[in-house]
Structures are given as C-alpha cells and as structure tokens.
Amino acid sequence: MSTHSFRTALTLYRSGTLSLAQAARHAGCSEAAMASALDGRARSRRARIDTDADRRLLVDV
C-alpha cells in the first residue's frame, strides 16, 4: 500500500465517491485499517449518509 493511494482513497471516501469497502480496496488495505484511519466523527457522519441514501432508494422503488 502506498501513501499516495491511501490518501487518495481517504479523499474519495470523504467526498462520498467511494464506499469504505471500495476505498479500502483502492488503498490496498483492509476495511479495518481504513476505518481506523478515519476519525469517529467522519465514520458516523458517513454511516448516516449511507443509511439515508438506502432509505431513499427503498422509497423511490
């Protein structure tokens, strides 16, 4: 895992472009390693965004 790919993956995750799993694959690390690199606030915020998006998908179908 290179520092550049890890930083890029974090940036893409924080912007909402990648999910946590996708970011981890892009960085070449485990989801646990990626999650530990994020602060708790960013993870909880992203989880709320993902949950809200899932609800909208269910309603729109």
C-alpha positions in Angstrom: 0.0 0.0 0.0 1.5 3.3 -1.0 0.9 6.5 0.9 -0.5 8.2 -2.2 -3.1 5.5 -2.9 -4.1 5.5 0.7 -4.6 9.3 0.8 -6.4 9.3 -2.5 -8.8 6.6 -1.2 -9.4 8.6 2.0 -10.2 11.7 0.0 -12.6 9.8 -2.3 -14.3 8.2 0.7 -14.7 11.5 2.5 -16.2 13.1 -0.7 -18.7 10.3 -1.0 -17.3 8.9 -4.2 -16.3 5.6 -2.7 -17.8 3.4 0.0 -15.5 2.3 2.8 -15.0 -1.1 1.2 -14.2 0.4 -2.2 -11.7 2.9 -0.6 -10.0 0.0 1.3 -9.7 -2.0 -2.0 -8.3 1.1 -3.8 -5.8 1.7 -1.0 -4.8 -2.0 -0.9 -5.7 -2.4 2.8 -8.4 -3.9 5.0 -11.6 -2.1 5.8 -10.5 -2.2 9.4 -7.3 -0.3 8.6 -9.2 2.2 6.5 -11.7 2.7 9.3 -9.0 3.2 11.9 -7.5 6.0 9.7 -10.7 7.9 9.9 -11.8 9.7 13.0 -15.0 8.5 14.7 -17.0 11.6 13.6 -16.3 11.1 9.9 -17.3 7.4 10.1 -20.6 8.2 11.9 -21.4 11.0 9.5 -20.8 8.8 6.5 -22.8 6.0 8.1 -25.8 8.4 8.4 -25.4 9.5 4.8 -25.3 5.8 3.6 -28.3 5.0 5.7 -30.3 7.9 4.4 -29.4 7.0 0.8 -30.5 3.4 1.4 -33.9 4.7 2.8 -34.4 6.9 -0.3 -33.7 4.0 -2.6 -36.3 1.9 -0.9 -38.9 4.6 -1.0 -38.2 5.5 -4.6 -38.6 1.9 -5.8 
